[in-house]
């Protein structure tokens, strides 16, 4: 018989609150102008990756004559 070691909901909520507090303090000290290029680059990378996935899927389904 195995015993579940899952944490209580209260513990999970407390950890989430701590993580949000740390994120909030980090964002307060951060210059948002520095963050924009990172977010844009991440979005471009995701778009490129999804484009590559779609290209592979499309090429598999298009019959070559």
C-alpha positions as CSV (number, residue, x, y, z in Angstrom):
1,X,0.0,0.0,0.0
2,X,1.4,3.4,-0.9
3,X,0.8,6.5,1.0
4,X,0.2,9.7,-0.9
5,X,2.7,12.5,-0.1
6,X,0.7,15.3,-1.6
7,X,0.8,18.7,0.1
8,X,-2.2,20.3,1.5
9,X,-4.1,23.0,-0.4
10,X,-3.1,25.5,2.3
11,X,0.6,24.7,1.7
12,X,0.2,25.1,-2.1
13,X,-1.6,28.4,-1.6
14,X,1.1,29.7,0.7
15,X,3.8,28.7,-1.8
16,X,1.9,30.4,-4.6
17,X,1.6,33.6,-2.5
18,X,5.3,33.6,-1.8
19,X,6.1,33.1,-5.5
20,X,3.8,36.0,-6.4
21,X,5.3,38.2,-3.8
22,X,8.8,37.5,-5.2
23,X,7.6,38.1,-8.7
24,X,5.9,41.4,-7.7
25,X,9.1,42.7,-6.0
26,X,11.2,41.7,-9.0
27,X,8.8,43.4,-11.4
28,X,8.8,46.6,-9.2
29,X,12.6,46.9,-9.5
30,X,12.7,46.0,-13.2
31,X,12.6,48.6,-16.0
32,X,9.9,47.4,-18.3
33,X,11.8,48.9,-21.3
34,X,14.4,46.2,-20.6
35,X,11.7,43.5,-20.5
36,X,10.1,44.3,-23.9
37,X,12.9,43.0,-26.1
38,X,13.0,39.7,-24.2
39,X,9.2,39.3,-24.6
40,X,9.3,40.2,-28.3
41,X,12.2,37.8,-28.9
42,X,10.4,35.0,-27.1
43,X,7.2,35.6,-29.2
44,X,9.2,35.6,-32.4
45,X,10.9,32.3,-31.4
46,X,7.5,30.7,-30.6
47,X,6.2,31.9,-33.9
48,X,9.2,30.5,-35.7
49,X,8.9,27.2,-33.9
50,X,5.2,26.9,-34.6
51,X,5.9,27.8,-38.3
52,X,8.4,25.0,-38.4
53,X,5.9,22.5,-36.9
54,X,3.2,23.6,-39.3
55,X,5.5,23.3,-42.2
56,X,6.4,19.7,-41.2
57,X,2.8,18.8,-40.8
58,X,1.8,20.3,-44.1
59,X,4.6,18.7,-46.1
60,X,3.6,15.3,-44.7
61,X,0.0,15.6,-45.9
62,X,0.7,17.2,-49.3
63,X,1.0,14.4,-51.9
64,X,4.0,14.9,-54.2
65,X,3.2,14.2,-57.8
